[in-house]
Amino acid sequence: MSEFPLSPIGEVATVRSGYAFKSSDWKGSGTPVVKIANVKSGRLNMDGCSFVDDAVARDAHEFRLAKGDILIAMTGYIGEVAVVRDSDLPALLNQRVGRFSIRDAGRLDRRFLYYVITSPNIRQEIEGLGYGSAQPNVSPSLIQSVKVPIPAIQCQRAIASVLGALDDKIELNRQMNETLEATARAIFKDWFVDFGPTRAKMAMRGEDPQKEGVARAPYLAMDIWSLFPDRLDDEGKPEGWRLGTLGDVAQQVGESVKPEALDPGTPYIGLEHMPRKSIALSDWDGADKVSSGKLAFRKGDFLFGKLRPYFHKVGIAPVDGICSTDIVVLNSRKREAAAFVLACISQDEFVAFTDRTSDGTKMPRTSWGRMERYSLCIPNQTVLKSFNECIEPMLERIVANIHESRTLAALRDCLLPKLMSGEIRVRDAEKHVERAT
């Protein structure tokens, strides 16, 4: 029970469903549309979203989303909530996803509303209102009937500020990981795909026909710059480097394990836990619900989703654990090639290769036997080691950010219901947050 007065959501906010797009409206590009599946754990995941053209978007202009909009899934994943961010826009709202509107900003703080509807008791009550057996539904009017605690506006803002500080740090870690990963991929492409340093050296001497009239000064530290060959050979690769395959530098390492041999607390990663186009694997469950054989992996191993590889699910394991057999577990043959291997298998070109060479039409599947045949240019050991020394701290920071964010999320989830009920005061909660951040 809450010590704060309770009011139906409908007294302080309204919920309106999105636009009823037709199946013929969907296009391969255009304005993105937020569907139920895009609403995930507080934020929008727009991977694999649908699009509509400009004409349809104009018809649905009333359903354009804005920064700060709070959305709720009303079918299937009932109660999943997300806040719209700048990076999600422009976007339109599909039917069966509700958008909250504040009736009186003097009585209800928007960010507090987000936290109150994500608190366990309220989330459970909304889920319990679902009707229908095949795919449960809940209506806007039913959501508006749910009673929520409404403390004084100053108290709402204080609670939202405390919880928001944790979420802001989690979001900052996520953005940092995106930047680190993009940087690692860019360096890999420059060094090992475009042969940037070698071409720059040739351009400085006027020997690169692709860079005619363009002379680039050394753009790496001199101790790294000096490691690169001075020119390309007759095959178009840096002198001294060799053509090879992924299997020359990487190997499959996952070992089969039986469910009865597992500790229930063993981390389990399935394809559903792996984000698209992100090596940061921040989500996993326990092995207590595992009922079939899995593959064991070690912290630092690389996981590649082999079922429908075009989904681009590739990541670095942040813990020891087990994973689905629809995932290939691999690592480098030598430690100094670890970053090279991870950067290679997370490139769009490699994912496209696994898609082209996969078996099956409806559910295409690749395998290590196909993956290891991927052709690539392998540098000499000194460059390989230098790349690893450059990228390894970035990978370590990504993994550290994952663990920090999980700790912060656990603290937020612990404080949330206590703050909503009045069991813990804001001042005491602030002390917990200060220690954690």
PyMOL commands that set and color helices and strands:
alter all, ss='L'
color gray80, all
select helices_A, chain A and resi 9-12+23-25+36-38+54-59+61-63+86-88+110-118+120-128+140-145+153-193+196-204+209-211+222-225+246-249+259-261+271-273+287-289+309-311+335-345+348-356+368-371+381-421+426-436
alter helices_A, ss='H'
color red, helices_A
select strands_A, chain A and resi 6-8+13-17+31-34+39-40+43-44+50-52+70-73+81-83+92-93+97-102+147-149+242-245+250-252+255-257+267-269+285-286+294-297+302-305+314-316+321-323+327-332+375-378
alter strands_A, ss='S'
color yellow, strands_A
deselect
rebuild
show_as cartoon
